[in-house]
Amino acid sequence: MSSIINYSTGGTASDANGFFHPLGDHAQVSFVFDGQTISDQQSKVFSTQFPPDAIQSTEIITGAPDAEYGDKSSLVVNAVTKSGLGQPKGYGSLEAYAGSFATYGENATFGIGSSKFGNFLAINGIRTGRFLDTPEFLLIHDIGNNENIFDRLDFQPDSRDSLHLNLFVARNWFQVPNSYDQLSQDQKQRVLTWNVAPGYQRSINPNTLLTVNAWGRRDQVNYYGSHDPFDDTPVTESQLRFLTNYGTRAEIAAIRGRHNIHAGMQLQQTRLLENFALGVTDPSFNPVCLDANGGALLLPGITNPNACSTVNPAYQANPGLLPGLVPYDLTRGGSLFDFRGKHNINQYAFYFDDRITLGNLTITAGLREDQYNGLVSKNGIAPRLGLSYLVKSSGTVVRAAYSRTFETPFNENLLLSSATGAGGLAQNIFGATGSVPIQPGFRNQFNTGLQQRFGRFLLFDGDYFWKYTHNAFDFDVLFNTPLTFPIAWHNSKIDGVTGRLSTTNLHGLQVYTTFGHTRARYFPPEVGGLLFQGTAAQPGVFRIDHDQAFQQTTNLRYQYGKNGPWIDFIWRFDSGLVVSGVPDVAAATALTPHQQVDIGFSCNGIYATLAAPITSCNGIGRSTLLTLSQTGQENDDHNPDRVKPRNLFDLSLGTDNIFRMEGRNKIGLRFTAVNLTNNVALYNFLSTFSGTHFVTPRSYQLALTYLF
């Protein structure tokens, strides 16, 4: 579902493993399924999303959010799931597919019901040899599978009342991909998710509707290190984490003359339980002593830096040593660091908004109050105001809005991340900064937009946004694992443009183009995270890896006749995200031989090889995959290193009725090619925030479907 959103929304920048950055933020997305709000992360490495074949319709909000939306509101997905009501003969689909990388899967849906009772069921399963985006272009250790079941039950006893119950269960299991420098690792992750969400609606009168929703949801994440801890490098880690969310939401919607009013409240509790273990397995990762040239010394028996010179007068203490990590260095006789944490986060919100129609002018005014009681307690008052005006003669809509929003921290690994830093766990073990837990943030957001119709066939929609956030959130990633730890920066300034140009159906041809531009500037200091990976905290304002100068997606679809064959072509261009891990040529000379080969690093036209890496460069250094500023020319704000621009092309063709069958039964065939030109490109490289990931190599899939 994230891919569908990313490819149809101009303000999203692509990242690895199905992630996207919405309008300059990281994972600031709320999903609303039939009234249930989910603001925790939804992806294959966190929590399985509802399957797309269970979705009836979606509304994607990238502009100013209404007062009913809080927590994470850079992008809101409001989805309605399919129902079996009013389907006495039943309907559904069966699909089987196979493709590259030993991929195969099956999907099935079925809906049936009367005017009072209905049931819709969706079952999906996939196994693939390329489950996650990998730190190498070629696959190493990347098998995974996913199974999920969604069921919606409906009961409508009369014309005024309706009840539904959504049930969902999912399981992800996958290997964590290896790089050439970590070939022996055998790390794996399992994610179990269940969701129960009843809902009730009552039409009080023709103009008033009461809606009440409740839900319970749990994500269980098990991360397994290799059987032999020393097969993992530079650290071995394991985790058992639970995120359980219970909530209820009640809303009254009423239409009174010019007024369309929504008033409601939401109560929820999130229960966090975290178990995390880590041990250093590489003696050169946090060396106690250095030689006269600054090289790491193994010296497994030395744990006190004051003892370095007693072994050899030329030896010196490591000035960058993290002393709190030494007791957990398994190569020096240490033991595993073991963290156990448990805490509840209680939240409530009240909101009211009114959409007032005054001829061609529409005014939306709202107010929201949030109370957050977690590791800290904060309260936020959030007014919202929006204006739009329709010029009927030209088919033009102009709009402007202001939003004050209350931003809540990410819940995944929040306890451990908030416990690190100065004054935190065991003498600042992980080298993180800040001495307080991660706190909620406040945002002032401004939007202006224009919608213009050109005749009957073409529509343009554009928006400019500007967001100033105090306490701006992101993640630290633990090397190239899917383990991430939330962080907060002092503030951020984000602005950009997003737009869409689309046609109506022109005799079977439909075309749309979405585009976006985002500047994302973040300001220290930083709080939280696990920053012991050798990347220093940013000393000043910098462009975070959500910043991308331009991205666009163009989709062309043509279908011959009503039931004829069709072809779908997608062109995606990304100008490149910011790279935090390799700022310039000097930093590239410190990479391992495999890493230098990965990015196509060269100096004065001579490329690095595994046998002959480049350890210094006195001339011009270049990379085939990174922009890579010359030594001393990189600027974190105005000239950061970036991934080089990439063009990706996808093609799909097929038919939904291959035998031209009449009636309800149809057989379809579909062929899909992803990254048609097999372009070798990166999402990011050694990023503190997302690691290293290559885009998907060229892959194919053939699917057979039966619709009834």
Summary of the structure (lengths in Angstrom):
residues: 708
radius of gyration: 26.7
end to end distance: 23.5
largest distance: 89.5
contacts: 2490
relative contact order: 0.11
helix: 7%
strand: 56%
